[in-house]
């Protein structure tokens, strides 16, 4: 019923062992969601390692994903009239699209982190910001839906068209 099979790696406990009630090293996702939110948990789990690779949970590292989403939120207050990040934006659209198709979620998120840093340092338009939100939506559906709505969009971000890139704008 599917064209390919992707194997999922394990998420180990912070001590490097398999999570187990017996060892008392289980991370309860409800506790993480209560403290950081579901989007931060989703972004962290997809960023921590390649999809098929085993990785150890790190409670201290989840703060990086939380900080990333805070930056995305803060960018909503810095929208301008001109754009100085056109090339970086088109490179990111291309990379994230390819990475999602190849189940390379960690590198897709890394590309968006680089884009967010470029947005913080440069000028960007409402259209640029919407593109970032559309790229981030599969990873952080709640915050992107909220921010997209706050930009005046009546429809859901999840029913909007996926961003496209212009090959001529992939080069600096």
Chimera marker file (.cmm) of the C-alpha trace (Angstrom):
<marker_set name="trace">
<marker id="1" x="0.000" y="0.000" z="0.000" r="1" g="1" b="0" radius="0.5"/>
<marker id="2" x="3.024" y="2.322" z="-0.043" r="1" g="1" b="0" radius="0.5"/>
<marker id="3" x="5.886" y="2.964" z="-2.436" r="1" g="1" b="0" radius="0.5"/>
<marker id="4" x="8.723" y="2.822" z="0.108" r="1" g="1" b="0" radius="0.5"/>
<marker id="5" x="9.389" y="1.936" z="3.714" r="1" g="1" b="0" radius="0.5"/>
<marker id="6" x="11.276" y="4.252" z="6.045" r="1" g="1" b="0" radius="0.5"/>
<marker id="7" x="12.699" y="2.809" z="9.248" r="1" g="1" b="0" radius="0.5"/>
<marker id="8" x="12.478" y="4.975" z="12.337" r="1" g="1" b="0" radius="0.5"/>
<marker id="9" x="15.405" y="5.145" z="14.746" r="1" g="1" b="0" radius="0.5"/>
<marker id="10" x="14.930" y="4.829" z="18.481" r="1" g="1" b="0" radius="0.5"/>
<marker id="11" x="14.902" y="7.713" z="20.913" r="1" g="1" b="0" radius="0.5"/>
<marker id="12" x="16.957" y="6.613" z="23.887" r="1" g="1" b="0" radius="0.5"/>
<marker id="13" x="16.835" y="8.021" z="27.394" r="1" g="1" b="0" radius="0.5"/>
<marker id="14" x="19.302" y="10.696" z="28.497" r="1" g="1" b="0" radius="0.5"/>
<marker id="15" x="21.470" y="7.981" z="30.034" r="1" g="1" b="0" radius="0.5"/>
<marker id="16" x="21.843" y="6.340" z="26.588" r="1" g="1" b="0" radius="0.5"/>
<marker id="17" x="19.791" y="3.261" z="27.485" r="1" g="1" b="0" radius="0.5"/>
<marker id="18" x="16.444" y="2.219" z="26.070" r="1" g="1" b="0" radius="0.5"/>
<marker id="19" x="13.636" y="3.995" z="27.925" r="1" g="1" b="0" radius="0.5"/>
<marker id="20" x="12.083" y="1.702" z="30.505" r="1" g="1" b="0" radius="0.5"/>
<marker id="21" x="9.748" y="1.995" z="33.482" r="1" g="1" b="0" radius="0.5"/>
<marker id="22" x="12.020" y="-0.434" z="35.278" r="1" g="1" b="0" radius="0.5"/>
<marker id="23" x="14.986" y="1.937" z="34.974" r="1" g="1" b="0" radius="0.5"/>
<marker id="24" x="12.852" y="5.006" z="35.593" r="1" g="1" b="0" radius="0.5"/>
<marker id="25" x="14.262" y="6.852" z="32.598" r="1" g="1" b="0" radius="0.5"/>
<marker id="26" x="11.087" y="7.478" z="30.587" r="1" g="1" b="0" radius="0.5"/>
<marker id="27" x="10.381" y="10.935" z="29.216" r="1" g="1" b="0" radius="0.5"/>
<marker id="28" x="6.656" y="11.636" z="29.384" r="1" g="1" b="0" radius="0.5"/>
<marker id="29" x="5.665" y="13.642" z="26.294" r="1" g="1" b="0" radius="0.5"/>
<marker id="30" x="2.725" y="15.165" z="28.198" r="1" g="1" b="0" radius="0.5"/>
<marker id="31" x="5.180" y="16.781" z="30.615" r="1" g="1" b="0" radius="0.5"/>
<marker id="32" x="7.261" y="18.156" z="27.746" r="1" g="1" b="0" radius="0.5"/>
<marker id="33" x="4.157" y="19.533" z="26.011" r="1" g="1" b="0" radius="0.5"/>
<marker id="34" x="3.013" y="21.131" z="29.272" r="1" g="1" b="0" radius="0.5"/>
<marker id="35" x="6.365" y="22.895" z="29.713" r="1" g="1" b="0" radius="0.5"/>
<marker id="36" x="7.338" y="23.753" z="26.109" r="1" g="1" b="0" radius="0.5"/>
<marker id="37" x="4.312" y="23.108" z="23.895" r="1" g="1" b="0" radius="0.5"/>
<marker id="38" x="3.546" y="20.490" z="21.259" r="1" g="1" b="0" radius="0.5"/>
<marker id="39" x="5.294" y="22.383" z="18.450" r="1" g="1" b="0" radius="0.5"/>
<marker id="40" x="8.573" y="22.565" z="20.344" r="1" g="1" b="0" radius="0.5"/>
<marker id="41" x="8.390" y="18.833" z="21.042" r="1" g="1" b="0" radius="0.5"/>
<marker id="42" x="7.699" y="18.063" z="17.372" r="1" g="1" b="0" radius="0.5"/>
<marker id="43" x="10.500" y="20.317" z="16.114" r="1" g="1" b="0" radius="0.5"/>
<marker id="44" x="12.968" y="18.911" z="18.641" r="1" g="1" b="0" radius="0.5"/>
<marker id="45" x="12.170" y="15.275" z="17.842" r="1" g="1" b="0" radius="0.5"/>
<marker id="46" x="12.605" y="15.883" z="14.114" r="1" g="1" b="0" radius="0.5"/>
<marker id="47" x="15.763" y="17.961" z="14.593" r="1" g="1" b="0" radius="0.5"/>
<marker id="48" x="17.627" y="15.752" z="17.062" r="1" g="1" b="0" radius="0.5"/>
<marker id="49" x="18.910" y="13.215" z="14.507" r="1" g="1" b="0" radius="0.5"/>
<marker id="50" x="18.271" y="11.808" z="11.048" r="1" g="1" b="0" radius="0.5"/>
<marker id="51" x="14.911" y="10.023" z="10.844" r="1" g="1" b="0" radius="0.5"/>
<marker id="52" x="16.386" y="6.514" z="10.687" r="1" g="1" b="0" radius="0.5"/>
<marker id="53" x="19.115" y="7.045" z="13.283" r="1" g="1" b="0" radius="0.5"/>
<marker id="54" x="18.950" y="6.253" z="16.994" r="1" g="1" b="0" radius="0.5"/>
<marker id="55" x="19.494" y="9.289" z="19.239" r="1" g="1" b="0" radius="0.5"/>
<marker id="56" x="19.495" y="10.066" z="22.938" r="1" g="1" b="0" radius="0.5"/>
<marker id="57" x="16.960" y="12.461" z="24.402" r="1" g="1" b="0" radius="0.5"/>
<marker id="58" x="18.395" y="15.631" z="25.914" r="1" g="1" b="0" radius="0.5"/>
<marker id="59" x="16.139" y="17.748" z="28.074" r="1" g="1" b="0" radius="0.5"/>
<marker id="60" x="18.593" y="20.638" z="27.903" r="1" g="1" b="0" radius="0.5"/>
<marker id="61" x="18.747" y="20.523" z="24.077" r="1" g="1" b="0" radius="0.5"/>
<marker id="62" x="14.993" y="20.954" z="23.648" r="1" g="1" b="0" radius="0.5"/>
<marker id="63" x="15.502" y="24.567" z="24.718" r="1" g="1" b="0" radius="0.5"/>
<marker id="64" x="17.158" y="25.235" z="21.347" r="1" g="1" b="0" radius="0.5"/>
<marker id="65" x="13.976" y="24.264" z="19.504" r="1" g="1" b="0" radius="0.5"/>
<marker id="66" x="11.943" y="26.414" z="21.864" r="1" g="1" b="0" radius="0.5"/>
<marker id="67" x="14.251" y="29.382" z="21.240" r="1" g="1" b="0" radius="0.5"/>
<marker id="68" x="13.984" y="28.825" z="17.465" r="1" g="1" b="0" radius="0.5"/>
<marker id="69" x="10.179" y="29.012" z="17.594" r="1" g="1" b="0" radius="0.5"/>
<marker id="70" x="10.405" y="32.109" z="19.808" r="1" g="1" b="0" radius="0.5"/>
<marker id="71" x="12.545" y="33.741" z="17.093" r="1" g="1" b="0" radius="0.5"/>
<marker id="72" x="9.993" y="32.821" z="14.423" r="1" g="1" b="0" radius="0.5"/>
<marker id="73" x="7.267" y="34.411" z="16.539" r="1" g="1" b="0" radius="0.5"/>
<marker id="74" x="9.327" y="37.562" z="17.178" r="1" g="1" b="0" radius="0.5"/>
<marker id="75" x="9.901" y="38.009" z="13.437" r="1" g="1" b="0" radius="0.5"/>
<marker id="76" x="6.188" y="38.718" z="13.017" r="1" g="1" b="0" radius="0.5"/>
<marker id="77" x="6.849" y="42.126" z="14.582" r="1" g="1" b="0" radius="0.5"/>
<marker id="78" x="9.703" y="43.006" z="12.176" r="1" g="1" b="0" radius="0.5"/>
<marker id="79" x="7.987" y="42.705" z="8.778" r="1" g="1" b="0" radius="0.5"/>
<marker id="80" x="9.076" y="45.450" z="6.406" r="1" g="1" b="0" radius="0.5"/>
<marker id="81" x="8.486" y="46.723" z="2.873" r="1" g="1" b="0" radius="0.5"/>
<marker id="82" x="11.699" y="45.507" z="1.212" r="1" g="1" b="0" radius="0.5"/>
<marker id="83" x="13.557" y="42.224" z="1.028" r="1" g="1" b="0" radius="0.5"/>
<marker id="84" x="17.283" y="41.575" z="1.254" r="1" g="1" b="0" radius="0.5"/>
<marker id="85" x="17.041" y="37.797" z="1.685" r="1" g="1" b="0" radius="0.5"/>
<marker id="86" x="15.584" y="36.721" z="-1.663" r="1" g="1" b="0" radius="0.5"/>
<marker id="87" x="18.385" y="34.295" z="-2.578" r="1" g="1" b="0" radius="0.5"/>
<marker id="88" x="18.467" y="32.718" z="0.894" r="1" g="1" b="0" radius="0.5"/>
<marker id="89" x="14.690" y="32.316" z="0.833" r="1" g="1" b="0" radius="0.5"/>
<marker id="90" x="14.659" y="30.514" z="-2.525" r="1" g="1" b="0" radius="0.5"/>
<marker id="91" x="17.538" y="28.235" z="-1.465" r="1" g="1" b="0" radius="0.5"/>
<marker id="92" x="15.605" y="27.329" z="1.680" r="1" g="1" b="0" radius="0.5"/>
<marker id="93" x="12.381" y="26.580" z="-0.216" r="1" g="1" b="0" radius="0.5"/>
<marker id="94" x="14.318" y="24.225" z="-2.493" r="1" g="1" b="0" radius="0.5"/>
<marker id="95" x="16.218" y="22.543" z="0.360" r="1" g="1" b="0" radius="0.5"/>
<marker id="96" x="13.242" y="22.068" z="2.679" r="1" g="1" b="0" radius="0.5"/>
<marker id="97" x="11.090" y="20.618" z="-0.113" r="1" g="1" b="0" radius="0.5"/>
<marker id="98" x="13.799" y="18.141" z="-1.098" r="1" g="1" b="0" radius="0.5"/>
<marker id="99" x="14.569" y="17.244" z="2.520" r="1" g="1" b="0" radius="0.5"/>
<marker id="100" x="10.930" y="16.524" z="3.368" r="1" g="1" b="0" radius="0.5"/>
<marker id="101" x="10.643" y="14.185" z="0.379" r="1" g="1" b="0" radius="0.5"/>
<marker id="102" x="13.791" y="12.354" z="1.522" r="1" g="1" b="0" radius="0.5"/>
<marker id="103" x="12.753" y="12.224" z="5.226" r="1" g="1" b="0" radius="0.5"/>
<marker id="104" x="15.703" y="14.461" z="6.157" r="1" g="1" b="0" radius="0.5"/>
<marker id="105" x="13.694" y="16.453" z="8.652" r="1" g="1" b="0" radius="0.5"/>
<marker id="106" x="16.690" y="17.477" z="10.744" r="1" g="1" b="0" radius="0.5"/>
<marker id="107" x="18.431" y="19.189" z="7.832" r="1" g="1" b="0" radius="0.5"/>
<marker id="108" x="15.162" y="20.822" z="6.728" r="1" g="1" b="0" radius="0.5"/>
<marker id="109" x="14.828" y="22.386" z="10.188" r="1" g="1" b="0" radius="0.5"/>
<marker id="110" x="18.496" y="23.375" z="10.132" r="1" g="1" b="0" radius="0.5"/>
<marker id="111" x="17.913" y="25.192" z="6.823" r="1" g="1" b="0" radius="0.5"/>
<marker id="112" x="14.979" y="27.058" z="8.332" r="1" g="1" b="0" radius="0.5"/>
<marker id="113" x="17.120" y="28.036" z="11.330" r="1" g="1" b="0" radius="0.5"/>
<marker id="114" x="19.659" y="29.531" z="8.932" r="1" g="1" b="0" radius="0.5"/>
<marker id="115" x="16.852" y="31.395" z="7.149" r="1" g="1" b="0" radius="0.5"/>
<marker id="116" x="15.492" y="32.749" z="10.438" r="1" g="1" b="0" radius="0.5"/>
<marker id="117" x="18.959" y="34.103" z="11.273" r="1" g="1" b="0" radius="0.5"/>
<marker id="118" x="19.076" y="35.780" z="7.841" r="1" g="1" b="0" radius="0.5"/>
<marker id="119" x="15.625" y="37.273" z="8.420" r="1" g="1" b="0" radius="0.5"/>
<marker id="120" x="16.736" y="38.650" z="11.790" r="1" g="1" b="0" radius="0.5"/>
<marker id="121" x="19.790" y="40.258" z="10.212" r="1" g="1" b="0" radius="0.5"/>
<marker id="122" x="18.157" y="41.569" z="7.031" r="1" g="1" b="0" radius="0.5"/>
<marker id="123" x="14.965" y="43.044" z="5.653" r="1" g="1" b="0" radius="0.5"/>
<marker id="124" x="11.980" y="40.916" z="4.708" r="1" g="1" b="0" radius="0.5"/>
<marker id="125" x="8.426" y="41.345" z="3.504" r="1" g="1" b="0" radius="0.5"/>
<marker id="126" x="5.130" y="39.848" z="4.590" r="1" g="1" b="0" radius="0.5"/>
<marker id="127" x="5.361" y="37.490" z="1.604" r="1" g="1" b="0" radius="0.5"/>
<marker id="128" x="8.824" y="36.301" z="2.730" r="1" g="1" b="0" radius="0.5"/>
<marker id="129" x="7.501" y="35.664" z="6.229" r="1" g="1" b="0" radius="0.5"/>
<marker id="130" x="4.488" y="33.729" z="4.909" r="1" g="1" b="0" radius="0.5"/>
<marker id="131" x="6.868" y="31.541" z="2.926" r="1" g="1" b="0" radius="0.5"/>
<marker id="132" x="8.832" y="30.747" z="6.090" r="1" g="1" b="0" radius="0.5"/>
<marker id="133" x="5.594" y="29.883" z="7.908" r="1" g="1" b="0" radius="0.5"/>
<marker id="134" x="4.485" y="27.550" z="5.091" r="1" g="1" b="0" radius="0.5"/>
<marker id="135" x="7.841" y="25.762" z="5.192" r="1" g="1" b="0" radius="0.5"/>
<marker id="136" x="7.641" y="25.407" z="8.965" r="1" g="1" b="0" radius="0.5"/>
<marker id="137" x="3.966" y="24.343" z="9.067" r="1" g="1" b="0" radius="0.5"/>
<marker id="138" x="4.549" y="20.563" z="8.728" r="1" g="1" b="0" radius="0.5"/>
<marker id="139" x="6.906" y="20.718" z="11.702" r="1" g="1" b="0" radius="0.5"/>
<marker id="140" x="5.154" y="23.279" z="13.929" r="1" g="1" b="0" radius="0.5"/>
<marker id="141" x="1.490" y="23.308" z="12.875" r="1" g="1" b="0" radius="0.5"/>
<marker id="142" x="0.041" y="25.236" z="15.800" r="1" g="1" b="0" radius="0.5"/>
<marker id="143" x="2.274" y="28.318" z="15.912" r="1" g="1" b="0" radius="0.5"/>
<marker id="144" x="2.337" y="28.613" z="12.121" r="1" g="1" b="0" radius="0.5"/>
<marker id="145" x="-1.463" y="28.459" z="11.932" r="1" g="1" b="0" radius="0.5"/>
<marker id="146" x="-1.719" y="31.186" z="14.576" r="1" g="1" b="0" radius="0.5"/>
<marker id="147" x="0.855" y="33.461" z="12.953" r="1" g="1" b="0" radius="0.5"/>
<marker id="148" x="-0.619" y="32.946" z="9.476" r="1" g="1" b="0" radius="0.5"/>
<marker id="149" x="-4.027" y="33.935" z="10.823" r="1" g="1" b="0" radius="0.5"/>
<marker id="150" x="-2.558" y="37.017" z="12.507" r="1" g="1" b="0" radius="0.5"/>
<marker id="151" x="-1.235" y="38.086" z="9.095" r="1" g="1" b="0" radius="0.5"/>
<marker id="152" x="-4.850" y="38.413" z="7.980" r="1" g="1" b="0" radius="0.5"/>
<marker id="153" x="-5.232" y="35.097" z="6.193" r="1" g="1" b="0" radius="0.5"/>
<marker id="154" x="-8.744" y="33.660" z="6.489" r="1" g="1" b="0" radius="0.5"/>
<marker id="155" x="-7.884" y="30.173" z="5.255" r="1" g="1" b="0" radius="0.5"/>
<marker id="156" x="-5.683" y="27.629" z="7.002" r="1" g="1" b="0" radius="0.5"/>
<marker id="157" x="-1.975" y="27.594" z="6.313" r="1" g="1" b="0" radius="0.5"/>
<marker id="158" x="-2.323" y="23.835" z="5.876" r="1" g="1" b="0" radius="0.5"/>
<marker id="159" x="-4.531" y="24.263" z="2.806" r="1" g="1" b="0" radius="0.5"/>
<marker id="160" x="-2.342" y="26.957" z="1.211" r="1" g="1" b="0" radius="0.5"/>
<marker id="161" x="-0.075" y="26.221" z="-1.730" r="1" g="1" b="0" radius="0.5"/>
<marker id="162" x="3.416" y="24.940" z="-0.985" r="1" g="1" b="0" radius="0.5"/>
<marker id="163" x="6.055" y="27.585" z="-1.769" r="1" g="1" b="0" radius="0.5"/>
<marker id="164" x="7.943" y="27.347" z="-5.036" r="1" g="1" b="0" radius="0.5"/>
<marker id="165" x="11.438" y="28.570" z="-5.784" r="1" g="1" b="0" radius="0.5"/>
<marker id="166" x="12.859" y="30.394" z="-8.768" r="1" g="1" b="0" radius="0.5"/>
<marker id="167" x="16.017" y="28.705" z="-10.087" r="1" g="1" b="0" radius="0.5"/>
<marker id="168" x="17.426" y="32.061" z="-11.203" r="1" g="1" b="0" radius="0.5"/>
<marker id="169" x="17.285" y="33.303" z="-7.591" r="1" g="1" b="0" radius="0.5"/>
<marker id="170" x="19.214" y="30.407" z="-6.060" r="1" g="1" b="0" radius="0.5"/>
<marker id="171" x="22.524" y="32.203" z="-6.549" r="1" g="1" b="0" radius="0.5"/>
<marker id="172" x="23.841" y="35.184" z="-4.637" r="1" g="1" b="0" radius="0.5"/>
<link id1="1" id2="2" r="1" g="1" b="0" radius="0.2"/>
<link id1="2" id2="3" r="1" g="1" b="0" radius="0.2"/>
<link id1="3" id2="4" r="1" g="1" b="0" radius="0.2"/>
<link id1="4" id2="5" r="1" g="1" b="0" radius="0.2"/>
<link id1="5" id2="6" r="1" g="1" b="0" radius="0.2"/>
<link id1="6" id2="7" r="1" g="1" b="0" radius="0.2"/>
<link id1="7" id2="8" r="1" g="1" b="0" radius="0.2"/>
<link id1="8" id2="9" r="1" g="1" b="0" radius="0.2"/>
<link id1="9" id2="10" r="1" g="1" b="0" radius="0.2"/>
<link id1="10" id2="11" r="1" g="1" b="0" radius="0.2"/>
<link id1="11" id2="12" r="1" g="1" b="0" radius="0.2"/>
<link id1="12" id2="13" r="1" g="1" b="0" radius="0.2"/>
<link id1="13" id2="14" r="1" g="1" b="0" radius="0.2"/>
<link id1="14" id2="15" r="1" g="1" b="0" radius="0.2"/>
<link id1="15" id2="16" r="1" g="1" b="0" radius="0.2"/>
<link id1="16" id2="17" r="1" g="1" b="0" radius="0.2"/>
<link id1="17" id2="18" r="1" g="1" b="0" radius="0.2"/>
<link id1="18" id2="19" r="1" g="1" b="0" radius="0.2"/>
<link id1="19" id2="20" r="1" g="1" b="0" radius="0.2"/>
<link id1="20" id2="21" r="1" g="1" b="0" radius="0.2"/>
<link id1="21" id2="22" r="1" g="1" b="0" radius="0.2"/>
<link id1="22" id2="23" r="1" g="1" b="0" radius="0.2"/>
<link id1="23" id2="24" r="1" g="1" b="0" radius="0.2"/>
<link id1="24" id2="25" r="1" g="1" b="0" radius="0.2"/>
<link id1="25" id2="26" r="1" g="1" b="0" radius="0.2"/>
<link id1="26" id2="27" r="1" g="1" b="0" radius="0.2"/>
<link id1="27" id2="28" r="1" g="1" b="0" radius="0.2"/>
<link id1="28" id2="29" r="1" g="1" b="0" radius="0.2"/>
<link id1="29" id2="30" r="1" g="1" b="0" radius="0.2"/>
<link id1="30" id2="31" r="1" g="1" b="0" radius="0.2"/>
<link id1="31" id2="32" r="1" g="1" b="0" radius="0.2"/>
<link id1="32" id2="33" r="1" g="1" b="0" radius="0.2"/>
<link id1="33" id2="34" r="1" g="1" b="0" radius="0.2"/>
<link id1="34" id2="35" r="1" g="1" b="0" radius="0.2"/>
<link id1="35" id2="36" r="1" g="1" b="0" radius="0.2"/>
<link id1="36" id2="37" r="1" g="1" b="0" radius="0.2"/>
<link id1="37" id2="38" r="1" g="1" b="0" radius="0.2"/>
<link id1="38" id2="39" r="1" g="1" b="0" radius="0.2"/>
<link id1="39" id2="40" r="1" g="1" b="0" radius="0.2"/>
<link id1="40" id2="41" r="1" g="1" b="0" radius="0.2"/>
<link id1="41" id2="42" r="1" g="1" b="0" radius="0.2"/>
<link id1="42" id2="43" r="1" g="1" b="0" radius="0.2"/>
<link id1="43" id2="44" r="1" g="1" b="0" radius="0.2"/>
<link id1="44" id2="45" r="1" g="1" b="0" radius="0.2"/>
<link id1="45" id2="46" r="1" g="1" b="0" radius="0.2"/>
<link id1="46" id2="47" r="1" g="1" b="0" radius="0.2"/>
<link id1="47" id2="48" r="1" g="1" b="0" radius="0.2"/>
<link id1="48" id2="49" r="1" g="1" b="0" radius="0.2"/>
<link id1="49" id2="50" r="1" g="1" b="0" radius="0.2"/>
<link id1="50" id2="51" r="1" g="1" b="0" radius="0.2"/>
<link id1="51" id2="52" r="1" g="1" b="0" radius="0.2"/>
<link id1="52" id2="53" r="1" g="1" b="0" radius="0.2"/>
<link id1="53" id2="54" r="1" g="1" b="0" radius="0.2"/>
<link id1="54" id2="55" r="1" g="1" b="0" radius="0.2"/>
<link id1="55" id2="56" r="1" g="1" b="0" radius="0.2"/>
<link id1="56" id2="57" r="1" g="1" b="0" radius="0.2"/>
<link id1="57" id2="58" r="1" g="1" b="0" radius="0.2"/>
<link id1="58" id2="59" r="1" g="1" b="0" radius="0.2"/>
<link id1="59" id2="60" r="1" g="1" b="0" radius="0.2"/>
<link id1="60" id2="61" r="1" g="1" b="0" radius="0.2"/>
<link id1="61" id2="62" r="1" g="1" b="0" radius="0.2"/>
<link id1="62" id2="63" r="1" g="1" b="0" radius="0.2"/>
<link id1="63" id2="64" r="1" g="1" b="0" radius="0.2"/>
<link id1="64" id2="65" r="1" g="1" b="0" radius="0.2"/>
<link id1="65" id2="66" r="1" g="1" b="0" radius="0.2"/>
<link id1="66" id2="67" r="1" g="1" b="0" radius="0.2"/>
<link id1="67" id2="68" r="1" g="1" b="0" radius="0.2"/>
<link id1="68" id2="69" r="1" g="1" b="0" radius="0.2"/>
<link id1="69" id2="70" r="1" g="1" b="0" radius="0.2"/>
<link id1="70" id2="71" r="1" g="1" b="0" radius="0.2"/>
<link id1="71" id2="72" r="1" g="1" b="0" radius="0.2"/>
<link id1="72" id2="73" r="1" g="1" b="0" radius="0.2"/>
<link id1="73" id2="74" r="1" g="1" b="0" radius="0.2"/>
<link id1="74" id2="75" r="1" g="1" b="0" radius="0.2"/>
<link id1="75" id2="76" r="1" g="1" b="0" radius="0.2"/>
<link id1="76" id2="77" r="1" g="1" b="0" radius="0.2"/>
<link id1="77" id2="78" r="1" g="1" b="0" radius="0.2"/>
<link id1="78" id2="79" r="1" g="1" b="0" radius="0.2"/>
<link id1="79" id2="80" r="1" g="1" b="0" radius="0.2"/>
<link id1="80" id2="81" r="1" g="1" b="0" radius="0.2"/>
<link id1="81" id2="82" r="1" g="1" b="0" radius="0.2"/>
<link id1="82" id2="83" r="1" g="1" b="0" radius="0.2"/>
<link id1="83" id2="84" r="1" g="1" b="0" radius="0.2"/>
<link id1="84" id2="85" r="1" g="1" b="0" radius="0.2"/>
<link id1="85" id2="86" r="1" g="1" b="0" radius="0.2"/>
<link id1="86" id2="87" r="1" g="1" b="0" radius="0.2"/>
<link id1="87" id2="88" r="1" g="1" b="0" radius="0.2"/>
<link id1="88" id2="89" r="1" g="1" b="0" radius="0.2"/>
<link id1="89" id2="90" r="1" g="1" b="0" radius="0.2"/>
<link id1="90" id2="91" r="1" g="1" b="0" radius="0.2"/>
<link id1="91" id2="92" r="1" g="1" b="0" radius="0.2"/>
<link id1="92" id2="93" r="1" g="1" b="0" radius="0.2"/>
<link id1="93" id2="94" r="1" g="1" b="0" radius="0.2"/>
<link id1="94" id2="95" r="1" g="1" b="0" radius="0.2"/>
<link id1="95" id2="96" r="1" g="1" b="0" radius="0.2"/>
<link id1="96" id2="97" r="1" g="1" b="0" radius="0.2"/>
<link id1="97" id2="98" r="1" g="1" b="0" radius="0.2"/>
<link id1="98" id2="99" r="1" g="1" b="0" radius="0.2"/>
<link id1="99" id2="100" r="1" g="1" b="0" radius="0.2"/>
<link id1="100" id2="101" r="1" g="1" b="0" radius="0.2"/>
<link id1="101" id2="102" r="1" g="1" b="0" radius="0.2"/>
<link id1="102" id2="103" r="1" g="1" b="0" radius="0.2"/>
<link id1="103" id2="104" r="1" g="1" b="0" radius="0.2"/>
<link id1="104" id2="105" r="1" g="1" b="0" radius="0.2"/>
<link id1="105" id2="106" r="1" g="1" b="0" radius="0.2"/>
<link id1="106" id2="107" r="1" g="1" b="0" radius="0.2"/>
<link id1="107" id2="108" r="1" g="1" b="0" radius="0.2"/>
<link id1="108" id2="109" r="1" g="1" b="0" radius="0.2"/>
<link id1="109" id2="110" r="1" g="1" b="0" radius="0.2"/>
<link id1="110" id2="111" r="1" g="1" b="0" radius="0.2"/>
<link id1="111" id2="112" r="1" g="1" b="0" radius="0.2"/>
<link id1="112" id2="113" r="1" g="1" b="0" radius="0.2"/>
<link id1="113" id2="114" r="1" g="1" b="0" radius="0.2"/>
<link id1="114" id2="115" r="1" g="1" b="0" radius="0.2"/>
<link id1="115" id2="116" r="1" g="1" b="0" radius="0.2"/>
<link id1="116" id2="117" r="1" g="1" b="0" radius="0.2"/>
<link id1="117" id2="118" r="1" g="1" b="0" radius="0.2"/>
<link id1="118" id2="119" r="1" g="1" b="0" radius="0.2"/>
<link id1="119" id2="120" r="1" g="1" b="0" radius="0.2"/>
<link id1="120" id2="121" r="1" g="1" b="0" radius="0.2"/>
<link id1="121" id2="122" r="1" g="1" b="0" radius="0.2"/>
<link id1="122" id2="123" r="1" g="1" b="0" radius="0.2"/>
<link id1="123" id2="124" r="1" g="1" b="0" radius="0.2"/>
<link id1="124" id2="125" r="1" g="1" b="0" radius="0.2"/>
<link id1="125" id2="126" r="1" g="1" b="0" radius="0.2"/>
<link id1="126" id2="127" r="1" g="1" b="0" radius="0.2"/>
<link id1="127" id2="128" r="1" g="1" b="0" radius="0.2"/>
<link id1="128" id2="129" r="1" g="1" b="0" radius="0.2"/>
<link id1="129" id2="130" r="1" g="1" b="0" radius="0.2"/>
<link id1="130" id2="131" r="1" g="1" b="0" radius="0.2"/>
<link id1="131" id2="132" r="1" g="1" b="0" radius="0.2"/>
<link id1="132" id2="133" r="1" g="1" b="0" radius="0.2"/>
<link id1="133" id2="134" r="1" g="1" b="0" radius="0.2"/>
<link id1="134" id2="135" r="1" g="1" b="0" radius="0.2"/>
<link id1="135" id2="136" r="1" g="1" b="0" radius="0.2"/>
<link id1="136" id2="137" r="1" g="1" b="0" radius="0.2"/>
<link id1="137" id2="138" r="1" g="1" b="0" radius="0.2"/>
<link id1="138" id2="139" r="1" g="1" b="0" radius="0.2"/>
<link id1="139" id2="140" r="1" g="1" b="0" radius="0.2"/>
<link id1="140" id2="141" r="1" g="1" b="0" radius="0.2"/>
<link id1="141" id2="142" r="1" g="1" b="0" radius="0.2"/>
<link id1="142" id2="143" r="1" g="1" b="0" radius="0.2"/>
<link id1="143" id2="144" r="1" g="1" b="0" radius="0.2"/>
<link id1="144" id2="145" r="1" g="1" b="0" radius="0.2"/>
<link id1="145" id2="146" r="1" g="1" b="0" radius="0.2"/>
<link id1="146" id2="147" r="1" g="1" b="0" radius="0.2"/>
<link id1="147" id2="148" r="1" g="1" b="0" radius="0.2"/>
<link id1="148" id2="149" r="1" g="1" b="0" radius="0.2"/>
<link id1="149" id2="150" r="1" g="1" b="0" radius="0.2"/>
<link id1="150" id2="151" r="1" g="1" b="0" radius="0.2"/>
<link id1="151" id2="152" r="1" g="1" b="0" radius="0.2"/>
<link id1="152" id2="153" r="1" g="1" b="0" radius="0.2"/>
<link id1="153" id2="154" r="1" g="1" b="0" radius="0.2"/>
<link id1="154" id2="155" r="1" g="1" b="0" radius="0.2"/>
<link id1="155" id2="156" r="1" g="1" b="0" radius="0.2"/>
<link id1="156" id2="157" r="1" g="1" b="0" radius="0.2"/>
<link id1="157" id2="158" r="1" g="1" b="0" radius="0.2"/>
<link id1="158" id2="159" r="1" g="1" b="0" radius="0.2"/>
<link id1="159" id2="160" r="1" g="1" b="0" radius="0.2"/>
<link id1="160" id2="161" r="1" g="1" b="0" radius="0.2"/>
<link id1="161" id2="162" r="1" g="1" b="0" radius="0.2"/>
<link id1="162" id2="163" r="1" g="1" b="0" radius="0.2"/>
<link id1="163" id2="164" r="1" g="1" b="0" radius="0.2"/>
<link id1="164" id2="165" r="1" g="1" b="0" radius="0.2"/>
<link id1="165" id2="166" r="1" g="1" b="0" radius="0.2"/>
<link id1="166" id2="167" r="1" g="1" b="0" radius="0.2"/>
<link id1="167" id2="168" r="1" g="1" b="0" radius="0.2"/>
<link id1="168" id2="169" r="1" g="1" b="0" radius="0.2"/>
<link id1="169" id2="170" r="1" g="1" b="0" radius="0.2"/>
<link id1="170" id2="171" r="1" g="1" b="0" radius="0.2"/>
<link id1="171" id2="172" r="1" g="1" b="0" radius="0.2"/>
</marker_set>
